[in-house]
Amino acid sequence: MQLDPHRLLVLRAVRRTGSIQAAATALRLTPSGLSTHLTRLESETGLRLVDRTRRGGGRAARLTDAGLALAGRADSVAGALAEAEREVDRLRESAHGAVRIGGFATALTRLAVPVTVELSVSDPAIRAEIVEIDEPEGLDRLRLGELDLLLSPREDDGPGAPAGLVEEDLCRDHYRIVVPELWERAGDLDDLLAGPWVTSPPDHPTSRILQRLRLERGIAPGLAHVCTESRTRLALVAAGLGAAIVPDLTLAALPVAGVAVHPGPAGIGSRVITVLGPADGPASAAAERFARHLRHVAASVAPGERHR
């Protein structure tokens, strides 16, 4: 029996995405083409890997126990292929090649996009691939070699880099109180804290800052709209439905008419934008070149605020 490693990666994609359609989209295949790969893999192994009794009607795909076990082994295959790609880059001994940068939307917009545009002129041989991704999956893909760099926010009391990775601080991102423009000359901070707010879930840093400000002044919570997306939060503020706490980089990345920064207390809190990479150093000269430009752009975004 000789297994096709690419079909193992197809099985792994089904496990990670939970459906044939989503896996096909991620791998740039048609659903029928992806299903053909799975059928051939089952033929190669002599095992039933997909529970077809639960398929159809747009429902999620479920792997059998054998499918889950084999998909787990495919993580090692993906890591080995990524390491082989990195070795190719090293052997070229140049800054040519692809650099895969993951991260959250604000950091990608304000940091990764300007670097990509800059390098398209100064180093056109570098092909930057930007991936918007949440933190847990980004860390997984960084460890597996599927990403070269990961942009991440770290709160001042947050943990350091996970095992096997190294973290570099790029710039500090301050939190600001924003209000509808019509409220700009409204009452003092106590009046503002007692009024309606557009906040985030309780475990989010901006929600904790609001709770701390109210506790310091003995003000009971008022009406609150809860949002997880910054764009939604700012839209509600612009509509006059409440005040909010938003980082500087978010305000710059998502300019919204009708929103003003309140002159409230200085220093209500901040976070640090970092870049994570493998602990043994950049995977390629291209990744190191991209990281160097990231430092430059971060210094211009928040002059005097870069951490060393």
Phi, psi and omega in degrees: 000127177236116184273141174276115183300329180293327177288329174298322179292328175296314179299319179298320179296322177296319178296318184288324184266334177087002179204155178296315182300312182294320179295319179298318178298315181297325183264003181059044176242164170278153178304321180292322178295319178295319179298325177297318177300317180295318180297318179292325177294321176297322178294320179294322184270337187072022182237150172273117187256335182241132177279096185280353178288343183249012181271166175099163177064021179080008182285161180293150177275138178242131176273150173287174177301319178296320178297319179295319180296316181290323177296325177297321177294333182293339175301320179294322178297315180298319178296319180294319178295320179295321178295322177297320178296320178296321180296322176300316179298317180298318182294333178290338179051046179208174179268018177281151173123180183270146172234125182255117184244124177249167177159184180272161193304314185298313181294322178296317182295314187272338184242303186292320181296312178301322178296317180299317179296316180299315182289334179297338178263311186279328181222069185297345179286344178273126179252104180277131177242113185262132182232113173283126190205150178280163189301309183301314180291325178299318178295319178299313184290330176293317179295325181278357181081011179276347171232150176264325182219149178226121176274133189214145173268140176231125176287159184301329179260014182281162179289164177280196183294140175297161180303138178087356181234158176238144185238135175239129177285132181259309181198161177263137184242108186278145174274143179231150170272127177242148182223162171301142181305327180295341180268359192305328180255022180290186186299187184285186186297322180299317178297320180295315182295332181277348184271193180287146180227151170254103188246187182239173179304155188304331183275000182276144182305319182293327176292320179294323178297316179299317178299318180296315180299320179292319180296319180299331183250005178063039183253128181285147178299146176249205179298137181222132168261135184248125181227146174262337182260133180298323181299318179293318181301314181292326178296321179292322177297313181300330180281358177085018186268357177161172174268169180206166174245125187220142177289154179305314183298325178293318178299323180285325182282332184234066179296128182233126177294143177093005180244134179233149176278127180281141182282018184311194187298141178282152174068043179284347178152167180200169174228167178247131175271126184237164171238129180254146177208177179298144182294335181272014175103170182303145182289339183203165175297328179296318179295321178295320178296318180296317180298323179296318178291327176301317180299319181295313181294319180299321178295327179281330179290319180229074183301135179079359184249004183287141178260147180244000000 
